[in-house]
Amino acid sequence: MNATARPNVDPGFEPVLTIDEFRDQPITGVAECDGQPYYFERLFDYDNDVYSSTFVLTPLDAATLEASLERHQLHARWYAAFQAGQIKLITHPTFPEDRERYLHLKKLCDEAIAAAEPRSVQKNGNMIPLGSLPHNGRHQAPWQVSWSELR
């Protein structure tokens, strides 16, 4: 896993490895399910105008996992500099010198996820942050998830 340590999680939970989109809670990213990496996408409940607890999980191969982790590391480095006031928001999501690599990794991930979609499954997920963290840093914090079958 590209020298990324697997976070310790509470019993019954699995680690969220990356968060790509965050809206008060993780929307898309990579998490483990039954010990295997999956791209997750939280479904939107249009009837209630909120994100649901239902997720589409798409299996990832080792190369796509590595690309996802590297892309996340590029963004995390940018985010730390942004929080420290060292870089402007206009450069989001990564340093200008990393942009080409970031976009290449994003393209690889997007194509691999699209190709794996026929093997996707839906599950209910309960995602919670590990520990207590300030709200503005929650999307960069470690998260954990407990998966269950749809009812």
KEDRENKE-912877 format. One record per atom (N, C-alpha, C): atom name; residue number from 0; x, y, z. Coordinates in nm, 3 decimals. Example, Ala and Ser with C-alpha at 12.3 -4.5 7.8 and 13.67 -1.06 7.14 Angstrom:
<miros>
MIRO   atom    nr        xx        yy        zz
MIRO      N     0     1.319    -0.569     0.780
MIRO     CA     0     1.230    -0.450     0.780
MIRO      C     0     1.320    -0.330     0.780
MIRO      N     1     1.285    -0.225     0.708
MIRO     CA     1     1.367    -0.106     0.714
MIRO      C     1     1.290     0.003     0.787
</miros>
This chain:
<miros>
MIRO   atom    nr        xx        yy        zz
MIRO      N     0     0.081    -0.120     0.000
MIRO     CA     0     0.000     0.000     0.000
MIRO      C     0     0.085     0.126     0.000
MIRO      N     1     0.186     0.130    -0.077
MIRO     CA     1     0.264     0.252    -0.098
MIRO      C     1     0.312     0.314     0.033
MIRO      N     2     0.355     0.232     0.127
MIRO     CA     2     0.410     0.277     0.255
MIRO      C     2     0.309     0.355     0.338
MIRO      N     3     0.180     0.342     0.307
MIRO     CA     3     0.077     0.406     0.386
MIRO      C     3     0.033     0.306     0.492
MIRO      N     4     0.046     0.343     0.618
MIRO     CA     4     0.009     0.253     0.725
MIRO      C     4    -0.142     0.238     0.732
MIRO      N     5    -0.187     0.116     0.755
MIRO     CA     5    -0.329     0.091     0.771
MIRO      C     5    -0.370     0.145     0.907
MIRO      N     6    -0.471     0.235     0.909
MIRO     CA     6    -0.511     0.291     1.038
MIRO      C     6    -0.573     0.186     1.130
MIRO      N     7    -0.550     0.200     1.260
MIRO     CA     7    -0.618     0.116     1.356
MIRO      C     7    -0.761     0.164     1.367
MIRO      N     8    -0.855     0.071     1.368
MIRO     CA     8    -0.996     0.107     1.374
MIRO      C     8    -1.061     0.034     1.491
MIRO      N     9    -1.179     0.082     1.528
MIRO     CA     9    -1.255     0.020     1.635
MIRO      C     9    -1.306    -0.118     1.592
MIRO      N    10    -1.332    -0.207     1.687
MIRO     CA    10    -1.386    -0.339     1.652
MIRO      C    10    -1.516    -0.325     1.571
MIRO      N    11    -1.528    -0.405     1.466
MIRO     CA    11    -1.645    -0.402     1.380
MIRO      C    11    -1.637    -0.299     1.268
MIRO      N    12    -1.526    -0.224     1.263
MIRO     CA    12    -1.508    -0.121     1.161
MIRO      C    12    -1.391    -0.156     1.071
MIRO      N    13    -1.389    -0.092     0.955
MIRO     CA    13    -1.277    -0.105     0.860
MIRO      C    13    -1.229     0.035     0.826
MIRO      N    14    -1.104     0.047     0.780
MIRO     CA    14    -1.049     0.180     0.755
MIRO      C    14    -1.101     0.244     0.625
MIRO      N    15    -1.120     0.375     0.632
MIRO     CA    15    -1.139     0.457     0.513
MIRO      C    15    -1.000     0.504     0.475
MIRO      N    16    -0.954     0.469     0.356
MIRO     CA    16    -0.816     0.494     0.317
MIRO      C    16    -0.797     0.631     0.252
MIRO      N    17    -0.897     0.677     0.177
MIRO     CA    17    -0.892     0.811     0.116
MIRO      C    17    -1.032     0.868     0.114
MIRO      N    18    -1.040     1.000     0.112
MIRO     CA    18    -1.167     1.070     0.092
MIRO      C    18    -1.145     1.166    -0.023
MIRO      N    19    -1.222     1.146    -0.130
MIRO     CA    19    -1.208     1.231    -0.248
MIRO      C    19    -1.307     1.346    -0.246
MIRO      N    20    -1.428     1.321    -0.198
MIRO     CA    20    -1.529     1.426    -0.188
MIRO      C    20    -1.588     1.421    -0.049
MIRO      N    21    -1.604     1.539     0.008
MIRO     CA    21    -1.651     1.549     0.147
MIRO      C    21    -1.754     1.661     0.156
MIRO      N    22    -1.871     1.633     0.209
MIRO     CA    22    -1.976     1.731     0.232
MIRO      C    22    -2.034     1.707     0.371
MIRO      N    23    -1.964     1.749     0.473
MIRO     CA    23    -1.996     1.721     0.613
MIRO      C    23    -1.978     1.574     0.649
MIRO      N    24    -1.956     1.491     0.550
MIRO     CA    24    -1.930     1.349     0.567
MIRO      C    24    -1.866     1.297     0.438
MIRO      N    25    -1.795     1.186     0.445
MIRO     CA    25    -1.735     1.134     0.322
MIRO      C    25    -1.841     1.096     0.219
MIRO      N    26    -1.819     1.138     0.094
MIRO     CA    26    -1.911     1.107    -0.015
MIRO      C    26    -1.848     1.005    -0.110
MIRO      N    27    -1.723     1.028    -0.147
MIRO     CA    27    -1.651     0.933    -0.232
MIRO      C    27    -1.510     0.914    -0.177
MIRO      N    28    -1.451     0.801    -0.212
MIRO     CA    28    -1.314     0.772    -0.170
MIRO      C    28    -1.287     0.624    -0.177
MIRO      N    29    -1.191     0.579    -0.097
MIRO     CA    29    -1.152     0.439    -0.093
MIRO      C    29    -1.159     0.390     0.051
MIRO      N    30    -1.221     0.274     0.068
MIRO     CA    30    -1.230     0.211     0.200
MIRO      C    30    -1.217     0.061     0.183
MIRO      N    31    -1.187    -0.005     0.292
MIRO     CA    31    -1.185    -0.150     0.290
MIRO      C    31    -1.324    -0.204     0.322
MIRO      N    32    -1.356    -0.316     0.260
MIRO     CA    32    -1.477    -0.393     0.290
MIRO      C    32    -1.434    -0.539     0.289
MIRO      N    33    -1.453    -0.606     0.401
MIRO     CA    33    -1.404    -0.744     0.417
MIRO      C    33    -1.255    -0.754     0.388
MIRO      N    34    -1.182    -0.649     0.425
MIRO     CA    34    -1.036    -0.648     0.410
MIRO      C    34    -0.985    -0.617     0.271
MIRO      N    35    -1.075    -0.589     0.176
MIRO     CA    35    -1.036    -0.560     0.038
MIRO      C    35    -1.066    -0.414     0.005
MIRO      N    36    -0.985    -0.351    -0.084
MIRO     CA    36    -1.010    -0.210    -0.117
MIRO      C    36    -1.124    -0.193    -0.217
MIRO      N    37    -1.207    -0.093    -0.188
MIRO     CA    37    -1.319    -0.058    -0.274
MIRO      C    37    -1.326     0.094    -0.288
MIRO      N    38    -1.364     0.138    -0.405
MIRO     CA    38    -1.402     0.277    -0.423
MIRO      C    38    -1.545     0.288    -0.372
MIRO      N    39    -1.573     0.386    -0.288
MIRO     CA    39    -1.709     0.403    -0.238
MIRO      C    39    -1.770     0.532    -0.292
MIRO      N    40    -1.900     0.528    -0.311
MIRO     CA    40    -1.977     0.646    -0.348
MIRO      C    40    -2.108     0.642    -0.271
MIRO      N    41    -2.127     0.742    -0.186
MIRO     CA    41    -2.249     0.754    -0.106
MIRO      C    41    -2.362     0.800    -0.199
MIRO      N    42    -2.475     0.733    -0.192
MIRO     CA    42    -2.589     0.769    -0.278
MIRO      C    42    -2.669     0.883    -0.215
MIRO      N    43    -2.723     0.967    -0.302
MIRO     CA    43    -2.805     1.080    -0.258
MIRO      C    43    -2.951     1.038    -0.256
MIRO      N    44    -3.020     1.071    -0.149
MIRO     CA    44    -3.163     1.042    -0.134
MIRO      C    44    -3.239     1.167    -0.178
MIRO      N    45    -3.287     1.165    -0.302
MIRO     CA    45    -3.355     1.282    -0.358
MIRO      C    45    -3.489     1.310    -0.292
MIRO      N    46    -3.555     1.206    -0.240
MIRO     CA    46    -3.684     1.227    -0.172
MIRO      C    46    -3.667     1.310    -0.046
MIRO      N    47    -3.557     1.289     0.026
MIRO     CA    47    -3.534     1.360     0.152
MIRO      C    47    -3.427     1.469     0.140
MIRO      N    48    -3.368     1.485     0.021
MIRO     CA    48    -3.269     1.588    -0.007
MIRO      C    48    -3.147     1.580     0.086
MIRO      N    49    -3.099     1.457     0.108
MIRO     CA    49    -2.981     1.433     0.192
MIRO      C    49    -2.903     1.314     0.135
MIRO      N    50    -2.775     1.305     0.173
MIRO     CA    50    -2.700     1.185     0.139
MIRO      C    50    -2.746     1.071     0.230
MIRO      N    51    -2.759     0.954     0.172
MIRO     CA    51    -2.809     0.838     0.246
MIRO      C    51    -2.694     0.762     0.310
MIRO      N    52    -2.728     0.652     0.373
MIRO     CA    52    -2.625     0.564     0.429
MIRO      C    52    -2.599     0.447     0.334
MIRO      N    53    -2.653     0.455     0.212
MIRO     CA    53    -2.630     0.352     0.111
MIRO      C    53    -2.512     0.393     0.022
MIRO      N    54    -2.424     0.298    -0.001
MIRO     CA    54    -2.303     0.321    -0.079
MIRO      C    54    -2.296     0.221    -0.194
MIRO      N    55    -2.242     0.266    -0.305
MIRO     CA    55    -2.200     0.176    -0.412
MIRO      C    55    -2.053     0.149    -0.391
MIRO      N    56    -2.016     0.023    -0.382
MIRO     CA    56    -1.877    -0.019    -0.362
MIRO      C    56    -1.827    -0.087    -0.488
MIRO      N    57    -1.717    -0.034    -0.543
MIRO     CA    57    -1.657    -0.088    -0.665
MIRO      C    57    -1.519    -0.142    -0.629
MIRO      N    58    -1.493    -0.270    -0.659
MIRO     CA    58    -1.364    -0.328    -0.620
MIRO      C    58    -1.248    -0.262    -0.695
MIRO      N    59    -1.136    -0.249    -0.624
MIRO     CA    59    -1.014    -0.191    -0.681
MIRO      C    59    -0.905    -0.296    -0.689
MIRO      N    60    -0.829    -0.293    -0.799
MIRO     CA    60    -0.711    -0.378    -0.807
MIRO      C    60    -0.595    -0.305    -0.739
MIRO      N    61    -0.484    -0.374    -0.724
MIRO     CA    61    -0.369    -0.318    -0.652
MIRO      C    61    -0.316    -0.191    -0.717
MIRO      N    62    -0.310    -0.187    -0.851
MIRO     CA    62    -0.257    -0.069    -0.919
MIRO      C    62    -0.348     0.052    -0.899
MIRO      N    63    -0.478     0.031    -0.901
MIRO     CA    63    -0.571     0.143    -0.881
MIRO      C    63    -0.567     0.191    -0.737
MIRO      N    64    -0.552     0.098    -0.644
MIRO     CA    64    -0.536     0.138    -0.504
MIRO      C    64    -0.411     0.224    -0.487
MIRO      N    65    -0.300     0.182    -0.545
MIRO     CA    65    -0.176     0.259    -0.535
MIRO      C    65    -0.193     0.399    -0.595
MIRO      N    66    -0.259     0.407    -0.711
MIRO     CA    66    -0.281     0.537    -0.774
MIRO      C    66    -0.372     0.625    -0.687
MIRO      N    67    -0.473     0.567    -0.627
MIRO     CA    67    -0.563     0.642    -0.538
MIRO      C    67    -0.489     0.696    -0.417
MIRO      N    68    -0.405     0.611    -0.359
MIRO     CA    68    -0.328     0.654    -0.240
MIRO      C    68    -0.229     0.764    -0.276
MIRO      N    69    -0.162     0.752    -0.390
MIRO     CA    69    -0.067     0.855    -0.430
MIRO      C    69    -0.139     0.988    -0.457
MIRO      N    70    -0.252     0.979    -0.526
MIRO     CA    70    -0.330     1.101    -0.554
MIRO      C    70    -0.376     1.167    -0.423
MIRO      N    71    -0.419     1.085    -0.329
MIRO     CA    71    -0.460     1.137    -0.198
MIRO      C    71    -0.343     1.205    -0.126
MIRO      N    72    -0.224     1.146    -0.135
MIRO     CA    72    -0.106     1.206    -0.071
MIRO      C    72    -0.072     1.341    -0.132
MIRO      N    73    -0.085     1.353    -0.264
MIRO     CA    73    -0.060     1.482    -0.330
MIRO      C    73    -0.157     1.588    -0.279
MIRO      N    74    -0.284     1.551    -0.267
MIRO     CA    74    -0.383     1.647    -0.218
MIRO      C    74    -0.361     1.678    -0.071
MIRO      N    75    -0.329     1.579     0.009
MIRO     CA    75    -0.308     1.601     0.153
MIRO      C    75    -0.192     1.698     0.177
MIRO      N    76    -0.087     1.687     0.096
MIRO     CA    76     0.026     1.779     0.107
MIRO      C    76    -0.018     1.922     0.074
MIRO      N    77    -0.098     1.935    -0.031
MIRO     CA    77    -0.153     2.067    -0.068
MIRO      C    77    -0.241     2.121     0.044
MIRO      N    78    -0.329     2.036     0.098
MIRO     CA    78    -0.424     2.080     0.200
MIRO      C    78    -0.350     2.131     0.325
MIRO      N    79    -0.246     2.063     0.365
MIRO     CA    79    -0.168     2.108     0.482
MIRO      C    79    -0.109     2.246     0.456
MIRO      N    80    -0.056     2.268     0.336
MIRO     CA    80     0.000     2.400     0.302
MIRO      C    80    -0.110     2.505     0.295
MIRO      N    81    -0.227     2.468     0.244
MIRO     CA    81    -0.339     2.562     0.237
MIRO      C    81    -0.385     2.602     0.377
MIRO      N    82    -0.399     2.505     0.466
MIRO     CA    82    -0.439     2.533     0.604
MIRO      C    82    -0.337     2.623     0.675
MIRO      N    83    -0.210     2.611     0.638
MIRO     CA    83    -0.103     2.691     0.698
MIRO      C    83    -0.090     2.828     0.630
MIRO      N    84    -0.174     2.855     0.529
MIRO     CA    84    -0.170     2.983     0.460
MIRO      C    84    -0.054     2.996     0.363
MIRO      N    85     0.004     2.886     0.321
MIRO     CA    85     0.121     2.888     0.235
MIRO      C    85     0.087     2.881     0.086
MIRO      N    86    -0.039     2.855     0.054
MIRO     CA    86    -0.080     2.843    -0.086
MIRO      C    86    -0.225     2.888    -0.098
MIRO      N    87    -0.261     2.938    -0.213
MIRO     CA    87    -0.396     2.992    -0.237
MIRO      C    87    -0.493     2.883    -0.282
MIRO      N    88    -0.621     2.906    -0.253
MIRO     CA    88    -0.727     2.813    -0.290
MIRO      C    88    -0.733     2.790    -0.441
MIRO      N    89    -0.699     2.889    -0.518
MIRO     CA    89    -0.707     2.877    -0.664
MIRO      C    89    -0.623     2.761    -0.717
MIRO      N    90    -0.525     2.715    -0.642
MIRO     CA    90    -0.440     2.604    -0.687
MIRO      C    90    -0.502     2.467    -0.658
MIRO      N    91    -0.613     2.464    -0.584
MIRO     CA    91    -0.680     2.338    -0.548
MIRO      C    91    -0.695     2.247    -0.670
MIRO      N    92    -0.670     2.120    -0.661
MIRO     CA    92    -0.654     2.037    -0.542
MIRO      C    92    -0.510     2.000    -0.507
MIRO      N    93    -0.412     2.057    -0.580
MIRO     CA    93    -0.274     2.017    -0.554
MIRO      C    93    -0.179     2.130    -0.593
MIRO      N    94    -0.054     2.117    -0.553
MIRO     CA    94     0.046     2.215    -0.593
MIRO      C    94     0.056     2.219    -0.745
MIRO      N    95     0.082     2.336    -0.802
MIRO     CA    95     0.094     2.345    -0.948
MIRO      C    95     0.196     2.245    -1.006
MIRO      N    96     0.306     2.224    -0.938
MIRO     CA    96     0.407     2.132    -0.990
MIRO      C    96     0.362     1.985    -0.985
MIRO      N    97     0.258     1.956    -0.907
MIRO     CA    97     0.205     1.819    -0.897
MIRO      C    97     0.081     1.797    -0.983
MIRO      N    98     0.031     1.903    -1.044
MIRO     CA    98    -0.099     1.896    -1.113
MIRO      C    98    -0.099     1.790    -1.224
MIRO      N    99     0.004     1.786    -1.307
MIRO     CA    99     0.006     1.689    -1.418
MIRO      C    99     0.000     1.546    -1.365
MIRO      N   100     0.080     1.517    -1.263
MIRO     CA   100     0.079     1.382    -1.204
MIRO      C   100    -0.057     1.352    -1.142
MIRO      N   101    -0.112     1.448    -1.069
MIRO     CA   101    -0.242     1.431    -1.005
MIRO      C   101    -0.349     1.399    -1.109
MIRO      N   102    -0.354     1.475    -1.218
MIRO     CA   102    -0.454     1.453    -1.322
MIRO      C   102    -0.434     1.318    -1.390
MIRO      N   103    -0.309     1.277    -1.410
MIRO     CA   103    -0.280     1.145    -1.467
MIRO      C   103    -0.334     1.035    -1.374
MIRO      N   104    -0.307     1.047    -1.245
MIRO     CA   104    -0.355     0.948    -1.149
MIRO      C   104    -0.507     0.946    -1.144
MIRO      N   105    -0.568     1.064    -1.149
MIRO     CA   105    -0.716     1.072    -1.147
MIRO      C   105    -0.774     1.000    -1.268
MIRO      N   106    -0.714     1.021    -1.384
MIRO     CA   106    -0.762     0.956    -1.506
MIRO      C   106    -0.749     0.804    -1.495
MIRO      N   107    -0.634     0.756    -1.446
MIRO     CA   107    -0.616     0.612    -1.427
MIRO      C   107    -0.723     0.555    -1.334
MIRO      N   108    -0.746     0.624    -1.223
MIRO     CA   108    -0.845     0.577    -1.126
MIRO      C   108    -0.985     0.578    -1.186
MIRO      N   109    -1.023     0.688    -1.249
MIRO     CA   109    -1.157     0.699    -1.308
MIRO      C   109    -1.182     0.589    -1.410
MIRO      N   110    -1.083     0.562    -1.496
MIRO     CA   110    -1.099     0.457    -1.598
MIRO      C   110    -1.110     0.318    -1.534
MIRO      N   111    -1.028     0.291    -1.434
MIRO     CA   111    -1.032     0.160    -1.369
MIRO      C   111    -1.163     0.139    -1.293
MIRO      N   112    -1.211     0.243    -1.228
MIRO     CA   112    -1.337     0.234    -1.155
MIRO      C   112    -1.453     0.211    -1.252
MIRO      N   113    -1.453     0.283    -1.363
MIRO     CA   113    -1.558     0.265    -1.464
MIRO      C   113    -1.556     0.121    -1.519
MIRO      N   114    -1.437     0.067    -1.543
MIRO     CA   114    -1.426    -0.069    -1.596
MIRO      C   114    -1.472    -0.173    -1.494
MIRO      N   115    -1.458    -0.144    -1.366
MIRO     CA   115    -1.496    -0.239    -1.260
MIRO      C   115    -1.641    -0.224    -1.215
MIRO      N   116    -1.712    -0.121    -1.264
MIRO     CA   116    -1.850    -0.097    -1.220
MIRO      C   116    -1.943    -0.217    -1.231
MIRO      N   117    -1.929    -0.304    -1.334
MIRO     CA   117    -2.019    -0.421    -1.338
MIRO      C   117    -2.006    -0.512    -1.216
MIRO      N   118    -1.896    -0.503    -1.143
MIRO     CA   118    -1.876    -0.585    -1.023
MIRO      C   118    -1.911    -0.511    -0.894
MIRO      N   119    -1.972    -0.393    -0.907
MIRO     CA   119    -2.007    -0.312    -0.790
MIRO      C   119    -2.121    -0.378    -0.711
MIRO      N   120    -2.122    -0.347    -0.582
MIRO     CA   120    -2.228    -0.392    -0.492
MIRO      C   120    -2.276    -0.271    -0.412
MIRO      N   121    -2.395    -0.283    -0.355
MIRO     CA   121    -2.445    -0.177    -0.266
MIRO      C   121    -2.450    -0.231    -0.125
MIRO      N   122    -2.410    -0.144    -0.031
MIRO     CA   122    -2.415    -0.178     0.111
MIRO      C   122    -2.453    -0.054     0.190
MIRO      N   123    -2.505    -0.076     0.309
MIRO     CA   123    -2.522     0.033     0.404
MIRO      C   123    -2.389     0.056     0.473
MIRO      N   124    -2.357     0.181     0.501
MIRO     CA   124    -2.233     0.214     0.568
MIRO      C   124    -2.253     0.313     0.679
MIRO      N   125    -2.185     0.291     0.789
MIRO     CA   125    -2.184     0.384     0.900
MIRO      C   125    -2.041     0.437     0.911
MIRO      N   126    -2.018     0.559     0.860
MIRO     CA   126    -1.884     0.619     0.862
MIRO      C   126    -1.874     0.717     0.977
MIRO      N   127    -1.767     0.700     1.055
MIRO     CA   127    -1.743     0.792     1.167
MIRO      C   127    -1.594     0.823     1.172
MIRO      N   128    -1.559     0.946     1.217
MIRO     CA   128    -1.416     0.977     1.229
MIRO      C   128    -1.354     0.902     1.347
MIRO      N   129    -1.226     0.877     1.335
MIRO     CA   129    -1.151     0.819     1.446
MIRO      C   129    -1.109     0.931     1.539
MIRO      N   130    -1.153     0.929     1.661
MIRO     CA   130    -1.118     1.033     1.757
MIRO      C   130    -1.201     1.159     1.735
MIRO      N   131    -1.174     1.259     1.816
MIRO     CA   131    -1.247     1.384     1.802
MIRO      C   131    -1.155     1.486     1.737
MIRO      N   132    -1.205     1.549     1.634
MIRO     CA   132    -1.124     1.640     1.553
MIRO      C   132    -1.201     1.767     1.525
MIRO      N   133    -1.131     1.876     1.500
MIRO     CA   133    -1.201     1.999     1.463
MIRO      C   133    -1.273     1.979     1.330
MIRO      N   134    -1.389     2.043     1.314
MIRO     CA   134    -1.472     2.023     1.196
MIRO      C   134    -1.396     2.054     1.067
MIRO      N   135    -1.314     2.158     1.065
MIRO     CA   135    -1.249     2.197     0.940
MIRO      C   135    -1.143     2.099     0.893
MIRO      N   136    -1.103     2.005     0.975
MIRO     CA   136    -1.003     1.907     0.932
MIRO      C   136    -1.057     1.767     0.916
MIRO      N   137    -1.188     1.751     0.928
MIRO     CA   137    -1.247     1.617     0.931
MIRO      C   137    -1.229     1.541     0.800
MIRO      N   138    -1.222     1.610     0.686
MIRO     CA   138    -1.207     1.535     0.562
MIRO      C   138    -1.066     1.482     0.544
MIRO      N   139    -0.969     1.535     0.618
MIRO     CA   139    -0.832     1.484     0.612
MIRO      C   139    -0.803     1.388     0.726
MIRO      N   140    -0.895     1.376     0.818
MIRO     CA   140    -0.875     1.292     0.936
MIRO      C   140    -0.896     1.145     0.901
MIRO      N   141    -0.846     1.056     0.985
MIRO     CA   141    -0.878     0.915     0.964
MIRO      C   141    -1.025     0.888     0.996
MIRO      N   142    -1.088     0.812     0.910
MIRO     CA   142    -1.227     0.771     0.929
MIRO      C   142    -1.233     0.619     0.930
MIRO      N   143    -1.343     0.569     0.980
MIRO     CA   143    -1.367     0.426     0.980
MIRO      C   143    -1.511     0.400     0.937
MIRO      N   144    -1.537     0.278     0.891
MIRO     CA   144    -1.670     0.246     0.840
MIRO      C   144    -1.708     0.104     0.883
MIRO      N   145    -1.835     0.091     0.914
MIRO     CA   145    -1.894    -0.039     0.941
MIRO      C   145    -1.996    -0.066     0.831
MIRO      N   146    -1.979    -0.175     0.758
MIRO     CA   146    -2.066    -0.209     0.646
MIRO      C   146    -2.172    -0.310     0.689
MIRO      N   147    -2.289    -0.300     0.629
MIRO     CA   147    -2.394    -0.401     0.650
MIRO      C   147    -2.471    -0.419     0.519
MIRO      N   148    -2.537    -0.532     0.508
MIRO     CA   148    -2.616    -0.561     0.389
MIRO      C   148    -2.738    -0.471     0.384
MIRO      N   149    -2.782    -0.442     0.263
MIRO     CA   149    -2.905    -0.362     0.246
MIRO      C   149    -3.024    -0.445     0.295
MIRO      N   150    -3.122    -0.374     0.350
MIRO     CA   150    -3.245    -0.443     0.394
MIRO      C   150    -3.355    -0.418     0.298
</miros>
